[in-house]
Amino acid sequence: MLHSRLRPLPRRNAVPSAPSAPTPEFENEDLADESPEDLFGTFLPHLFPDDAPSFHGDPGQHLLYSSPRYGDLDIMVPSYPSSGKRNDEIAAGQENPDGSVNQVDAGRKLFAHFLWSAAMVVAEGIEMADEPGSEGTEAREIWAVEGESVLELGAGAALPSVVCALAKASNVAATDHPSSPALTGAITHNIEHNVARTKQGSVSMHPHEWGVLDDSFSMQNKGAFTRIVAADCFWMRSQHENLARTMQWFLSPGGKVWVVAGFHTGRAIVAGFFETVLENGFVVERIFERDLVERLDDGGEIRRDWVPFREGEGVENQKRWCVVAVLKRKGE
């Protein structure tokens, strides 16, 4: 099972006073009564192997990701943002006297302080495509990155970026929102411990706010990436159009966008993203749903057709599936 690749490493430099991170309280548009208790953490895949958690790890924790292709990778989960202040109003994201909104709270709402299952789906696909003898396989057709330039959006722990570099992508850029806690240590650690020390590939890290295309990184990299990774970036409906604009801006002619999303916020919001990208110049080249828990007897993926609404789908069954899609520009 995909989730069994992870196991927690001993905590390093634990800080007893560090704030705890609450379970993400996503509003599931399909299942309004879903409670936070329905979401599980790092250890539960080992205790309950039939369940599929949406995310893994605790803020600041190190996880050992066992890659059959690249060996054990030390992946640090981004820390939970801390204001370092005791002012409850500021910590709650209320406006400051000058009218600005506390950036710590903005960072908390990004939910970068976990390793999301969708990132593991991308990593596994890239690993399979890079296996010797994978020529001519579907995995190679979808996921091959050797010689490609790759941009990861909403990177968080940046596991896909790390694996892309190890798979000999020509250029990898991991990006997250300027308020993201991932930019304050986790991505740097994951690059240095898994890519830089192997002297195989490279990853650069950049802040990027979706839809804001006049910053230096955007201006220097318009149309620069042949592959764009967007894994579990879709729970904010208000950001769908900005995300589509960012994809259009950075994608090179003939490039592809990988969209992978769990259903912890429901199918409706994921379907809404696909509607938005179709309105913004993309077409769906390939799309399917994948079971995150079980596999076929020969080790292959269990799949079914993507549908924006599935009759009678309950909480547990919904969480064990994700949607995988490949987008390209209309007319290419």
C-alpha positions in Angstrom: 0.0 0.0 0.0 1.2 3.5 -0.8 0.9 4.8 2.7 3.0 2.1 4.2 6.0 3.7 2.6 6.1 6.2 5.4 7.3 5.8 9.0 8.1 8.5 11.6 11.6 9.3 12.5 12.7 10.2 16.1 11.9 13.9 16.8 14.8 16.3 16.5 15.3 19.3 18.8 11.8 19.0 20.1 10.4 22.3 21.6 8.0 21.6 24.4 6.3 24.9 24.1 5.8 24.7 20.3 2.1 25.2 19.3 0.2 22.1 18.3 -1.5 22.1 14.9 -5.3 21.4 14.8 -6.7 18.9 12.4 -7.7 20.7 9.2 -11.3 21.6 9.4 -12.2 21.4 5.7 -15.8 21.9 4.7 -16.6 18.9 2.6 -19.1 20.2 0.0 -20.5 16.7 -0.6 -20.6 15.6 3.1 -21.4 18.5 5.3 -21.4 16.4 8.5 -17.8 15.1 8.1 -15.9 15.7 11.3 -12.2 16.4 11.8 -11.9 13.1 13.6 -12.5 11.3 10.3 -9.0 12.5 9.1 -6.1 10.4 10.3 -2.4 11.1 10.9 0.9 9.4 10.2 0.6 6.2 12.4 -2.8 5.1 11.4 -2.0 3.6 8.0 0.1 1.0 9.9 -2.6 0.4 12.5 -5.5 0.4 10.2 -4.2 -0.5 6.7 -7.7 -0.4 5.1 -8.1 3.3 5.7 -6.6 6.0 3.5 -5.5 9.2 5.4 -5.5 12.4 3.4 -2.3 13.7 5.1 0.6 12.5 7.1 2.9 13.7 9.8 2.9 16.3 12.5 4.3 19.8 12.0 8.1 19.8 12.1 8.3 16.0 12.2 10.7 14.0 10.0 9.2 11.1 8.0 11.1 8.3 6.3 9.7 7.8 2.8 10.9 4.5 1.5 11.3 4.8 -2.3 11.8 1.5 -4.2 13.8 3.5 -6.7 15.8 6.0 -4.7 16.0 4.4 -1.2 15.1 6.1 2.0 14.3 9.8 1.9 14.2 12.0 5.0 11.2 14.2 4.5 10.7 17.0 7.0 7.1 18.2 7.4 6.8 22.0 7.5 6.4 23.5 10.9 3.1 25.0 12.1 3.4 28.8 11.9 3.8 30.5 15.3 3.4 34.2 15.8 5.7 34.2 18.8 3.2 36.7 20.4 0.6 36.4 23.1 -1.8 38.7 21.5 -4.8 36.5 20.9 -6.4 38.9 18.4 -3.3 39.0 16.3 -2.8 35.2 16.5 -6.4 34.7 15.4 -5.7 36.7 12.2 -7.5 39.8 13.1 -6.6 43.1 11.5 -3.6 44.9 13.0 -3.9 48.6 13.8 -2.5 49.5 10.4 -5.2 47.4 8.6 -2.9 44.5 7.7 -3.8 40.9 8.4 -1.5 38.7 10.4 0.6 36.6 8.0 1.0 33.8 10.5 -2.7 33.1 10.4 -2.6 33.3 6.6 0.2 30.7 6.7 -1.8 28.4 8.9 -4.7 28.4 6.5 -2.5 27.1 3.7 -2.3 23.7 5.4 1.3 23.2 4.3 2.3 21.7 7.6 1.5 18.1 6.4 2.6 15.7 3.8 -0.4 15.1 1.6 -1.3 11.7 0.0 -1.6 13.3 -3.4 2.1 14.2 -3.3 2.9 10.5 -2.7 0.8 9.5 -5.7 2.9 11.9 -7.9 6.2 10.6 -6.4 5.2 7.0 -7.0 4.3 7.7 -10.6 7.6 9.3 -11.3 9.5 6.5 -9.6 7.7 3.9 -11.7 8.4 5.9 -14.9 12.1 6.0 -14.0 12.5 2.2 -13.4 14.7 0.4 -15.8 12.6 -1.4 -18.3 9.7 1.0 -18.1 10.0 2.0 -21.7 6.7 1.9 -23.5 4.6 1.7 -20.3 1.8 3.9 -19.3 3.8 5.1 -16.3 6.5 6.4 -18.6 3.9 8.0 -20.9 2.3 9.9 -18.0 5.0 10.5 -15.4 8.4 10.5 -17.1 10.4 13.7 -16.1 14.0 13.0 -17.4 15.1 16.1 -19.2 11.9 18.0 -18.3 11.7 21.3 -16.5 9.3 20.9 -13.6 7.3 23.4 -11.5 5.6 22.3 -8.3 2.8 24.6 -7.0 1.7 24.6 -3.4 4.7 22.4 -2.7 4.5 22.0 1.1 7.1 19.4 1.9 8.0 19.2 -1.8 8.3 15.5 -2.0 7.4 15.5 -5.8 10.1 18.1 -6.4 12.7 16.0 -4.6 11.7 12.9 -6.6 11.7 14.8 -9.9 15.2 15.9 -9.3 16.3 12.3 -8.5 14.6 11.2 -11.7 16.9 13.5 -13.7 14.6 16.4 -14.5 16.6 19.1 -16.1 15.3 21.9 -13.8 12.9 21.7 -10.7 11.3 24.7 -9.0 9.4 24.1 -5.8 7.0 27.0 -5.0 4.6 27.9 -2.2 2.7 30.9 -1.0 4.9 33.6 0.4 3.2 33.0 3.8 3.8 29.3 3.8 5.8 27.8 6.6 7.3 25.4 4.1 9.6 28.2 2.9 11.2 28.6 6.4 13.1 25.3 6.6 11.3 22.2 5.4 11.9 22.5 1.7 15.5 23.5 2.2 16.0 20.5 4.5 14.4 18.1 2.0 16.5 19.4 -0.8 19.8 19.3 1.1 19.3 15.9 2.6 17.8 14.1 -0.4 19.1 15.9 -3.5 22.1 18.1 -2.8 24.1 15.5 -0.9 23.6 12.9 -3.7 24.9 15.4 -6.3 22.1 14.2 -8.6 19.8 16.9 -9.8 18.9 20.2 -8.2 15.8 21.9 -6.8 15.3 25.7 -6.3 12.8 27.2 -4.0 10.6 30.2 -4.7 7.7 32.0 -3.1 4.8 32.4 -5.5 1.2 33.6 -4.9 -1.2 32.1 -7.5 -2.4 34.6 -10.1 0.3 37.2 -9.1 2.5 37.2 -12.2 4.5 40.4 -11.9 7.0 39.2 -9.3 10.6 38.5 -10.4 10.2 34.7 -10.4 7.1 34.9 -12.7 8.7 37.4 -15.0 11.8 35.4 -15.5 10.0 32.0 -16.0 7.0 32.7 -18.2 6.5 29.5 -20.4 9.6 27.9 -18.8 8.2 24.6 -17.5 7.3 21.5 -19.5 5.7 19.8 -16.5 3.6 21.4 -13.7 2.7 19.5 -10.5 -0.4 20.5 -8.6 -1.2 18.0 -5.8 -4.0 18.7 -3.3 -4.1 22.4 -4.1 -7.8 22.8 -4.8 -9.8 23.2 -1.6 -10.0 27.0 -1.9 -12.6 27.6 -4.6 -11.9 31.3 -4.6 -8.3 30.5 -5.9 -9.2 28.2 -8.8 -9.0 30.9 -11.4 -5.8 32.3 -10.0 -4.3 28.7 -10.0 -5.4 28.3 -13.6 -3.8 31.6 -14.6 -0.5 30.6 -12.9 -0.6 27.3 -14.8 -1.1 29.0 -18.1 1.6 31.5 -17.4 4.4 29.1 -16.5 3.5 26.2 -18.9 5.7 25.9 -22.0 4.3 25.1 -25.4 3.4 21.4 -25.5 3.7 21.1 -21.7 1.5 19.1 -19.4 0.0 19.8 -16.0 -0.5 17.0 -13.4 -3.5 17.4 -11.2 -3.9 15.0 -8.3 -6.5 15.5 -5.6 -8.1 13.6 -2.8 -11.7 14.1 -1.9 -11.4 15.3 1.7 -13.2 18.5 0.6 -15.6 16.6 -1.5 -16.0 15.9 -5.2 -17.9 19.1 -6.0 -15.0 21.4 -5.3 -12.6 19.3 -7.4 -15.1 19.2 -10.2 -15.3 23.0 -10.0 -11.6 23.3 -10.6 -11.9 21.2 -13.7 -14.7 23.5 -15.0 -12.5 26.5 -14.3 -9.4 25.2 -16.2 -11.6 24.3 -19.2 -12.8 27.9 -19.2 -9.2 29.1 -19.0 -7.7 27.4 -22.1 -7.0 23.9 -21.0 -8.3 20.5 -22.0 -8.2 17.2 -20.1 -5.9 14.8 -21.9 -6.4 12.0 -19.4 -8.4 11.5 -16.2 -9.2 8.6 -13.8 -9.8 7.8 -10.2 -7.3 5.7 -8.3 -7.8 3.5 -5.2 -5.2 4.5 -2.5 -5.7 1.4 -0.4 -5.8 -1.7 -2.6 -4.1 -2.9 -5.7 -4.7 -5.6 -8.3 -3.2 -9.1 -7.8 -0.4 -8.2 -10.2 0.4 -5.0 -8.3 -1.3 -2.7 -10.8 -3.5 0.2 -9.8 -7.2 -0.2 -9.2 -9.0 2.5 -11.3 -12.4 3.7 -12.2 -13.8 6.5 -14.4 -13.8 10.0 -12.9 -17.3 11.4 -12.2 -18.1 14.7 -10.6 -20.8 13.1 -8.5 -21.0 9.5 -7.3 -24.3 8.2 -5.9 -24.3 6.8 -2.4 -20.6 7.6 -1.7 -19.8 7.8 2.0 -17.0 9.4 4.0 -14.7 6.4 4.2 -15.1 5.2 0.7 -14.6 8.8 -0.6 -11.3 9.1 1.2 -9.8 6.0 -0.3 -9.9 7.4 -3.8 -8.1 10.3 -5.6 -8.5 11.8 -9.0 -5.5 11.9 -11.4 -5.6 14.1 -14.4 -3.3 15.3 -17.1 -4.0 18.7 -18.6 -2.7 20.4 -21.7 -3.5 23.6 -23.6 -6.4 23.6 -25.9 -5.2 23.1 -29.5 -1.9 21.5 -28.7 
